[in-house]
Amino acid sequence: MIDPASKASEKGRTSANSVEPLQKEGTDFKSVPSQDDDLRLELRIYARRVTWGLVFFGGLMFIGGLNLAGVDLDEIESKGKYYRSDRHICLKTDWLETTVGDKDRAQFCMEWIDPSDTSGNTHQLILADLVIVRDRDGKIRTQHKRTVNYPLIGTILYLAVLIVIGKLVQKHFIEKRRVRLGLTGTTGE
């Protein structure tokens, strides 16, 4: 019976009949990349091209979809929605009743411009979004009704759907190319 330890020691020894690779002193042989490495590199390059192409195409789809829907990105979250005396310039004022049944009236800015707004559009007070109340101490103030910004929610959902579809298309294209090249496993991305 042959001992496994003696077999391992025989493998470690070189015999006189074995052929040693020729290598000159001081030279370094560079390893030649295998065909599998070349195919993986080609797949990585293809994956990057598909990714950038989908980013560009997805951006076009996003901007085009917003334009077709008539969504104005400047108006989705307007800075000048409510008048602030320290930031805006009032153009038109009007007297409004403070609360229902109260005879007191107060002067409010009905139209203003925002110097930081590059569009130059005027902003108007929307009374449906506003409640004018008198505090216990007698001061008049406004409360803004909380409303859901449906255009903003729609824009975010549209963008999320584009990203999910883009990732699925990217995965499909890369997997199809991987099968065509005859590779298995990941690209290392």
C-alpha positions in Angstrom: 0.0 0.0 0.0 1.3 3.4 -0.9 1.4 6.1 1.8 -0.3 9.5 0.7 2.4 11.4 2.5 5.1 9.7 0.4 3.2 10.5 -2.8 3.1 14.2 -1.9 6.8 14.2 -1.2 7.5 12.5 -4.6 5.5 15.2 -6.4 7.6 17.9 -4.7 10.8 16.4 -6.0 12.0 17.0 -9.6 13.3 14.1 -11.5 16.2 14.1 -13.9 13.8 13.3 -16.8 11.5 16.2 -16.2 11.6 19.2 -18.5 12.1 22.6 -16.8 10.8 25.8 -18.6 13.5 27.8 -20.3 14.0 31.2 -18.8 16.9 33.5 -19.1 18.2 35.2 -16.0 16.9 38.8 -15.6 14.0 38.4 -18.1 10.4 38.5 -17.2 7.9 36.7 -19.4 4.5 38.5 -19.5 1.5 36.4 -19.3 -0.6 36.3 -22.4 -4.3 37.1 -21.7 -6.6 34.2 -22.4 -9.5 34.4 -24.8 -11.8 34.3 -21.8 -10.2 37.5 -20.4 -10.6 39.2 -23.8 -14.3 38.2 -23.9 -14.9 39.5 -20.4 -13.2 42.8 -21.3 -15.4 43.1 -24.4 -18.5 42.4 -22.2 -17.4 45.1 -19.7 -16.9 47.6 -22.5 -20.3 46.6 -23.9 -22.0 47.0 -20.5 -20.6 50.5 -20.1 -21.8 51.5 -23.6 -25.2 50.1 -22.9 -25.3 52.0 -19.5 -24.4 55.4 -21.0 -26.7 54.9 -24.0 -29.6 54.1 -21.6 -28.7 57.1 -19.4 -28.8 59.4 -22.5 -32.0 57.8 -23.9 -33.7 57.9 -20.4 -32.9 61.6 -20.1 -34.4 62.2 -23.5 -37.5 60.2 -22.4 -37.8 62.1 -19.1 -37.5 65.6 -20.7 -39.8 64.6 -23.6 -42.4 63.1 -21.3 -42.5 66.2 -19.2 -42.8 68.4 -22.3 -45.6 66.2 -23.7 -47.5 66.3 -20.4 -47.1 70.1 -20.2 -45.4 70.0 -16.8 -43.4 73.1 -16.1 -40.5 72.3 -13.8 -40.2 75.9 -12.7 -43.8 75.9 -11.4 -43.7 72.4 -9.7 -42.0 73.9 -6.6 -42.1 77.6 -7.0 -40.1 79.7 -4.5 -42.4 82.7 -4.7 -45.6 80.8 -3.9 -46.3 82.8 -0.7 -45.4 86.5 -0.1 -42.6 87.3 2.3 -41.9 91.0 2.9 -38.2 90.4 3.5 -37.7 88.5 0.2 -40.3 89.8 -2.3 -41.4 93.1 -3.7 -45.1 93.9 -3.5 -46.9 95.2 -6.6 -50.6 95.2 -5.6 -52.4 95.2 -2.2 -56.0 94.6 -1.3 -58.1 94.6 1.9 -59.4 91.2 3.0 -61.6 90.1 5.9 -59.6 88.3 8.6 -62.1 85.6 9.6 -65.6 84.6 8.8 -68.1 86.8 10.7 -65.4 89.2 11.8 -65.7 92.8 10.6 -62.0 93.4 10.8 -60.1 93.8 7.6 -56.4 93.7 6.9 -54.3 94.7 3.9 -52.5 91.9 2.1 -50.1 91.8 -0.8 -52.0 90.3 -3.7 -49.3 90.4 -6.4 -45.5 90.4 -6.0 -42.3 89.7 -7.8 -39.4 87.6 -6.5 -36.0 89.1 -7.3 -34.3 85.7 -7.1 -36.7 84.2 -9.7 -35.0 84.4 -13.1 -38.2 84.0 -15.0 -39.4 87.5 -14.0 -43.0 86.3 -13.6 -45.3 87.9 -11.1 -46.8 85.7 -8.3 -50.3 86.1 -7.0 -51.9 85.3 -3.7 -54.2 82.3 -4.1 -57.0 82.7 -1.6 -58.1 79.0 -1.8 -54.7 78.0 -0.3 -54.9 80.6 2.5 -56.8 81.1 5.7 -56.6 84.5 7.4 -57.0 84.3 11.2 -56.7 86.5 14.3 -54.5 85.1 17.1 -55.6 85.3 20.7 -53.3 88.2 21.3 -55.0 90.1 18.5 -52.4 89.8 15.7 -53.6 88.9 12.2 -51.7 86.1 10.5 -52.1 83.7 7.6 -52.2 79.9 7.6 -51.4 77.9 4.5 -53.6 74.9 3.8 -51.5 71.8 3.2 -52.1 70.6 -0.3 -50.7 67.6 -2.1 -48.4 68.6 -5.0 -49.6 66.1 -7.6 -47.4 67.3 -10.4 -44.3 66.8 -8.2 -45.5 63.3 -7.2 -46.2 62.4 -10.8 -42.8 63.6 -11.9 -41.0 61.5 -9.2 -43.1 58.4 -10.1 -42.4 58.9 -13.8 -38.7 59.1 -13.1 -38.8 56.0 -10.9 -40.6 54.0 -13.6 -38.0 55.1 -16.2 -35.1 54.0 -13.9 -36.7 50.6 -13.2 -37.4 50.0 -16.9 -33.9 51.2 -17.8 -32.3 48.8 -15.3 -34.4 45.8 -16.7 -33.4 46.7 -20.3 -29.8 47.0 -19.3 -29.8 43.6 -17.6 -31.5 42.0 -20.6 -29.0 43.5 -23.1 -26.0 42.5 -21.1 -27.2 39.0 -20.4 -28.0 38.5 -24.1 -24.5 39.6 -25.0 -23.0 37.4 -22.3 -24.8 34.3 -23.8 -23.8 35.3 -27.3 -20.1 35.4 -26.2 -20.5 32.1 -24.3 -19.5 33.5 -20.9 -20.9 32.5 -17.5 -20.7 34.4 -14.3 -20.5 38.2 -13.6 -18.8 40.9 -15.5 -17.2 42.3 -12.3 -19.2 45.5 -12.5 
